[in-house]
Amino acid sequence: MASTPISPVRYRTRREPGTGRLARLVLVLTGLVAVLAIGPILWGIIAGDAKQGPGSAFAAAPPGTYALVTRTEGSVDVIAAVRADQPANVIEIARVPHLEGFRTSGSVDPAGRFAALVAVDAGSPVQPQASLIVVDLQRGVAERLVSGIEPMQTPLWTPAGDAVVVTRPGAADGAPAIDVLEVRLDGAVRLRWSQAALAVAPVGWRDGRLLTVAIDARGSTLQADGQDLLHLSPSITRDWALAPDGSAIAFVEVATQSGVRYSARIAALDGGATASAQALSDPGAEALGAAWKPGGAPAFGAVPREGPAAGDASAQALRAGGFDVPLGFSPDGELLAVTHWDGSGFASPGRPELQLVGSGGRAAIPGFQGFLGWVRR
């Protein structure tokens, strides 16, 4: 089938809010920062007439289920689609520039037409600033919609797929705060609310309300439209995953009393103001990452151990040494995208490899490190 021409990659900025700051969420949760001191780069703007591009190949790709993945090449991230049953067949869609030493994070809209990316494109390694980039997966065209947002966050799509929720540094009553923004595809920006917190992470939707996790002096609290809904933990949490029906949230609790320790948790959203999150890991076990199987239970990535353990990702049964961190189930629940590490544990993880795991075994996606989500065509 012949490829169709696409427009050249272009970027636009509708708004340039305030200065950026350290990505508090990732830095506080992990306690580790390893960024090379390399100066900032300028965004490249490709001009000229419409021409053939890699995105046209995906527009002409056959029907199927595709994993949307990323690969970092210095100061550029390659966005590509990989068909689930042909993981060696990679279709490049777009290239997104960023500050060297960083890589993009992102998510796919509910209809599988667009990818929302957070790219560190300004500032410095110690004071990074990011932009929200939306890539049209059919045309291979990327647009910068808003700049000055928090780096290293995962953007959240509205259920209708017409806007993206992100956070940016702000101020409330003269004190530092975090703004929760809703950015439409036409570039219009709406401030949903602003609050004082160390970090605010959009995690999903329930009954038309936006759910976020706020991390502050109280620990971690699940909120709905900025109002407290459920106190998750007195500690920092990470890797939040909302159940598809909105009935529960899975997450990883980070305890730092005697060294850093990661524990899998799940909390039911029954409307109560407070509740204790259920521990899914065996005593003494640690976990990272969470993903819900459609119509099923959450899966966590666990440190290697002898025998099965509650809370382990289903991929654990198929491992050959090392451990998996789950990233997301395919829409039919048949495949789980994971980052497979070949080391002995979180302290010595070894080398990572992006893999698709199913009942028939594992398939690696060589050269790619990031996972944005699944697309059905």
CORRA-V72785 format. One line per field, one symbol per residue. phi: phi as a letter, one per 30 degrees, with the letter a starting at -180 (. if undefined). psi: psi as a letter, one per 20 degrees, with the letter a starting at -180 (. if undefined). A space follows every 50 residues. Layout:
phi = ???
psi = ???
//
This chain:
phi = .ddcdbdddbbbbdabdgddaedeeddddcibbbbddbddccddcccjdd adbddddddcddelcbccbbbcbicbcccbcbdecbddcccdcabcdadd jcbdbaacdedicbbcbcbdbaibecbdbbbccccdddciccbdcacicd diccdcddedicabcbbbdbabhiceabcccccdddjdccddabbdadab bdblbbhicdcbcccbddjcbdbbhicecaddadcdbahdbdeecidabc accccbdbidbcbdbbbdccjddbacdddcddeicbbbiaacdeibcdcb cbdeadidbejddddedcdbiiaccdclddedidbbdbccccdclddbdi ccbdbccbddkcbdceicccbckcbcc
psi = pqqqqrqqprqqohqmqaqrrqngggggghjppnpqnprqrqppoorarq rqrhhhhhhjqrqapqpprqppndkqppprppphjmiiopopgrpoqrpq irqqrarqrhikhqppqopojrbrhimqqrqppppohhikpppohqrjrp rkroqpqqhikirpprqqpaqpkiqqrppoqoorijipppogrqqpqhqp opiaqpkjqppqppobhicpppqokippgpogqirqrrlqopqhjjirpq rppopjgmrpppppqppqnjiqhqrppppiqqpiqqqqqqppppjbrqpq pqqqrprqqpiqqhhhijqmqarqoqhpqrhijhqppqoppjaiahhmhb qqppqppahibqpqnpiqhqphaqpp.
//
